[in-house]
Amino acid sequence: MTSPITDPVAAILADYPVLILDGALATELQQRGCDLNDPLWSARVLIEQPELIRQVHEDYFAAGADVATTASYQATFEGFARRGYDAEAAAGLMRRAITLAVEARDAFWSVSAHRAGRPKPLVAASVGPYGAMLADGSEYRGDYGLSEQQLMDFHRPRLKVLLEAGADLLACETIPCQVEARALARLLAEEFPSARAWISFSCKDGEHTCQGEQLADAVAELNNVEQVVAVGVNCTAPEFIPALVAAAHGATTKPLLVYPNSGEHYDPEHKCWHGHADANRFAEAARGWHQAGARLIGGCCRTTPQDIRAVAEWARPQA
């Protein structure tokens, strides 16, 4: 008889009402002078300035985050190959993403004062969708024209490297369509049975994934996959989150996670953001998401350590 899969998310939620996720990595790297106008996006910094990635992870832990999401969202063998990196070098850069987060977590946790009133943070290896590798915005559309088997073949080698590198779980995020979620779930169940992961969809409104499927159907399909320890939504406008949480809540028994964008709006033509972020407003909205049923809460594009600190102030005031 095989032993049950260790679930690091359930272990924290058994003792705390909320598992606090981190916020945007790219936003902070840009604030520190990194040029991310590159198909590799934040993975470029793995090559050029890895110490900055470690600093961002440390800042999120200091703000109250229970999870570091690694700089591997856009780190793929195909993407690195276009930059002249062979498979061995690409795998080394993916492992570096995990190492930087583990080092930041272990350094933070080594200070006894940091341990009061909070769990030991986790390292979640970011697994972006197939569309992130294309770097053409298709992670916000889906409709790749690939089969489930082709998507499994794409994700398989990267999952193997990330899982062997020492992450606590995988963050399969910004998934725009059911077929890709299905491919990831099958890989986990059939080929990486001891792995743990969350699967998080990108959504275009309060009901549908970016490809147009019902979010409730997408999360329901994952409900019996033991390796998937949480499901939810990320990289989505915050005004859609209450309806999406309600839709998912009735379709799954797994913990729900939400980490939407800041509320600013992206202009793809001019490649810039419009609007103003407000950490207090974000944190107050997050309190409502929790009351609606979300147990893992953080931020995606344009969110900062200030947003995560504001969430932590109500989610874990004793920390």
CORVEN-V61924 format. One line per field, one symbol per residue. phi: phi as a letter, one per 30 degrees, with the letter a starting at -180 (. if undefined). burial: + if it has 9 or more other ideal C-beta (glycine too) atoms within 8 Angstrom, else -. Layout:
phi = ???
burial = ???
This chain:
phi = .dddddcdddddddcbdbcdddcdddeddddcjdccdaedhddededcbeddddddeddddddkdcbccddceccbddddddcjcdddddddddddededddddddddddceddcdiadddcccddbddeddddhbiddcbihdicdedddddddeddeddddddjddaccdbhdcadddddddddeddccbdcdbacbbccbcadbcdddjddeedddddcdcddddcablbbhbdddddeddddddedcacdecbbbdddjdcdcddchbcbjbdbddddddddddddddkdccbabceidbeddddddddcdbddd
burial = -------++++++--+-+++++++++++++-+-+-+---+++++++---+-++++++++++++++++++++++++++-+++-------+++-+++++++++++++-+++----+---+--+++++++++++++----+++++-+---+--++-+++-++++++-+-+-+++++++++++++++++++++--++-++++++++++--+++++-+++++++++++-+-++++++++++++-++++++++++-++-+++++++++++--+---------+-+--++-++++++-++++++++++++++-++++++++++---
